[in-house]
Amino acid sequence: MPIDPTLLDDLEWRGLIADSTDRDALRGALSAGSVRFYIGFDPTAPSLHMGNLLQIVTAMRLQRAGHTPYVLVGGATGMIGDPRDSGERTLNSAEVVQDWVARVRRQIEPYLDFAGENAATMVNNYDWTSSVTVIDFLRDVGKHFPVNRMLARDTVRKRLDSGISYTEFSYVLLQSMDYLNLHREHGVSLQHGGSDQWGNITGGVELIRRVTGETVHAFTTPLVTKADGTKYGKTEGGALWLDPEMMAPYAFHQFWLNVEDAKVGEMLRVFTFLDREEIEELEHQTTEKPFLRAAQKALADHMTTLVHGAAETEQARQAAAALFGGADLDRLSSATLTAALREAGVVEVRRAGGLPAVVDLLVDSGLASSRSEARRTIGEGGAYLNNVRVEDPEAVVTDGDVLAGEWLVLRRGKKRFAGVHLA
């Protein structure tokens, strides 16, 4: 595969370079031939999330530009976990980590090409870490890490008062050993990761220099934040999981659809493969006609298709339209309908005594404050059951109204709706 000499320029335009080793040397390496690079993922949860997705997409960009990926799943480092600002991690059992390693591998595989001239390779650092003795680790790796520099690392410094275990303190040594091993065994000479990993990544660069005398490269991408500067992430709440069992494709699509105007351009640059002209046109539309949300729609469709496929993207679009009366609810799969209604808010109704009256459902769902208000809403033509206007204030739900065997969709007016789950 021919090398794309404009890769670094594109990464810089997209805002994907937060920190890097010598920029001129990096540019020269990326222009000279296919660079073997690596990105690591620690299995500290059963699914990858938004921050991991940014690294996957970045690896895809490098591979498409002619470079060769090594994807490391941390069966060893995942048993420890990178130190956090907020406190000590809970150590997971070897069995749990092993299961998560397998899950993460399966999630990553569809994104990269594992055949061809610059085929990706998947590795597990447990394979070379498990056989290293404590003495060898201290002599061959530990001696190259001055304690004063380790204490100066941001995360360590923040944790000194509250306490940090030697286990987490030594994490940087394990990750640095990964880079050294991949450099020795596979000729890997570039690592990328999130900007919160810069200390760990440069630890590996320095270890290689000290042990082999050779110079290798690294860069980090900025952390993805909300407009107010707070992070998206599994430890912050509201994580954007890639596993459809942990976050339904509909909810995934809705997340991107609701990105703030101030952030949508940035999201399009770092996450999508749209070119500069397309992105700048979408940004222009956001400025001139923000009510159309053209950029958000393009972002949501692109990202949902990338992660879950075109069919799920179409289901998500139909679900959003159907809930507001713009499409047929019967065309939605049971899974999509369930996800959409769970996302919107659901009232549970037991049908042991028969199917309920629409008036009661409007009250139970919060769409009306009282039965009299519910009746008035129906009389004014503002109540809908499954997108069909309810004409009779005495109307009772029938078996034919029940969607997917368990759901009803109530709507008041054009914008207020609720799901009813018939238990």
Helices and strands as residue ranges (DSSP letters): H 7-13, E 19-20, H 23-32, E 36-41, H 50-64, E 68-73, G 77-79, H 94-108, G 109-111, E 121-124, H 126-129, H 134-140, G 142-144, H 147-152, H 154-159, H 166-169, H 171-186, E 190-194, G 195-197, H 198-212, E 217-221, H 249-257, H 261-271, H 276-288, G 290-292, H 294-308, H 310-323, G 329-331, H 334-344, E 346-349, H 358-364, H 371-379, E 383-385, E 388-389, G 399-401, E 407-412, E 416-422
